[in-house]
Amino acid sequence: MAEHTHDHTCDHTHGNRHREHSGEALVEAARGSLTEAGEQWTGMRQAVFEELARHEIPASAYDIADNLSQSRGKRVAPNSVYRILDLFVRSNLANRIESANAYLVNTHPGCRHDCIFLICDDCGKATHLDDERVTGALRAAGHDAGFADVRPVVELRGLCDNCAA
């Protein structure tokens, strides 16, 4: 498999929001980003991406495989889904939520940026937050420790507004 070498950087400064996609535009942005990286956009990859994008909370590879198995009328192996999801993470089409062993679609495919996720312990909702003060300090600490190309991925667990009410 080809390595993803063309990373876009989103502008998160001064309160500017990066462009987020949804629906068919999200699928087209993901297809364009993946093919630009030298990867093929196969029917199975599209099916996995569309299924992942349908979820509002992080989805596991098993959830995606089960749902695709039902919709396609034939078994889809979780290992195949894992391989595709790993490609999506490497290509910045999805993010892995480590604490939940699950994945969340990147609504701005191809953009590489620092991630802070707020994850509700009750309903599972995951919200993406940009805070350069936090991620900048983490990048600096990583560089001070001798690491290069540091990319913070932070997960905060708690209760969302709805569940806390």
N, C-alpha and C positions, 0 to 999 in steps of 0.2 A: 504494500500500500504506500502511496505517496504521502510524504509528510506535509503538513500544512505549513507553508512558509510565508503566506501573505496575511498578516494580521492587521486588521483595521483598529485604530485607536479611537474610541469615542470621546467626545468633548464633554467632560463632566464638571468643568470649571464654572465658577460664578453662577451656579444654579441652572445652567443650561441642561436640558434633558436630551439624552440621545434619542434618535428616532426609533420608536418601537413599532413593530409590525404586528398585525393580527390577521386571522383568516387566510384567504388565498394569497394575500400579499406576503404574509409570513412564510408560507410554503415556497413561494417564488424567490424570496430573498434567501432562504436557506439553500434552495437548489442552485442559485447563482453563486453563492459563497462557496459551496462544496465543489462545484465544477470548476470555479476559478482556482481552487486549491489543487486541481488535477485529479480529483476523485470523480467517480461515476455516480450519477443520481439514478439509482435503480428503483424499480417499482417497490421492492421490499423496503428500501431505505425511505422512500416517500411514505409508505404505509406506517412505518415506525415513527417517523417525524410527525405525521398528522395525528397519530394516536397520542403521542406525547403532548402535542400542542393542545389537544382536546381537554387535557387534565388541568384543573386550576390549582391542584396541590401536587407536590412531587409524586411521581409514579415509579414503581419498581419495574424492573425488567420482567418479572413474573406477571405483574398486572397487565403490562403491555402485551406480552406473549399470549396471555389468556384471552384478552379482548380481541386481538388479531385472529387467534384461532377460531373464536366464535364468529367473527364477521366474515372470515374467509372460508369457513366450513372445512378447514383442515388444520392439523396441529402445526403451530409455529413454536420452534424450540426456544426456550429462554436463552440458551447459549448464543444463538444467532442474534437475538435482540441485544444481548450484552455487547457483542462485538460491534454492532451498529451504534449503540449508545456510546461506547468508548470512542468510536470514530467521531461522533457528533461532539463529544466533549473536547477531543483534540482539535477539532475544527471550529470550535466556538459556536456550535449550533445548539448546544445544551450545556447545562451545568449539573454537576453531581453534588447532591446534598449528602455529604458523608454520614452525618449523624442519623439519617433516615434510610440509608442505603437505597436512595431513590434519585430520580432525575427530574429536572425542570427545564422546559424549553427556554432558550435564549431568545427573547423577543426582538433582539437586534443582532441577527446572525452575522458571524464573522468578526464582530467587535470583540477585542480583547481588552478586558478591564478588570480592575480589582472588584471583588464581590463581597458584599456583606448581606447575609440572608437572615431575616427574622422569621423564625419558624414557630408556629403555635403548637404547644404540646397537646392541646385538646382536639382541635379540628384539623390540624395538619397544614393549614394555609402557610405558604411561604411568600414573603415579600422581599423584594430586592431593594437595597438601600445603598446609595453612594455617599460616602463621607471621606473626603480626601484627607482630613485631619488624622483619622484612624489608620487608613490604609497607607498614607504617606509615612507615618511613624513606623508601621510594621515593615514597609519596604526598607526604610533607613536602618532599622534594627537588623534586618536580614543582610543588608550590604555590610554593616559593621561587623557581622559575624562571618564575613567572607563569602557570602553567597551572591551569585550574579543572577540577573533576570528573575528577580523575586516578584511573585504575583500573589498577593494576599487573597485567601478565600476564608472568610470568617462566618461562623454560624452562631447566632444568638437564639436561644430557646426561651420561651415564655408563653404568655397568653395574649392572643390578639384582642382588640377592643371588644369584639362581639362576645368572645368566650369569657373575658374578664368581667363583663357587665352582669 
